[in-house]
Amino acid sequence: MSSENKPYLIAEILLLRGLPINVIKEITALDVNEIKKIRQKCRLKKRSGRFLLIQRIL
C-alpha cells in the first residue's frame, strides 16, 4: 500500500468507529470535503452525533 492511500484508509476506519470529522481531519490531515466523500462512499449517515453504517437491502 502506498503512503498516499494510508490517510484514506485510516479515515475510513475512524469513520466506521464513529469519530467526528474534526478529529479525523487532525489525525489524517485530509480536507473536510475528502472525509465527507469517504463517508458517502462507505454509505455512512450521521445520526445523533455518531455515524451509522447503512446496509443495502437487496
Summary of the structure (lengths in Angstrom):
residues: 58
radius of gyration: 11.4
end to end distance: 32.1
largest distance: 36.7
contacts: 133
relative contact order: 0.18
helix: 50%
strand: 14%
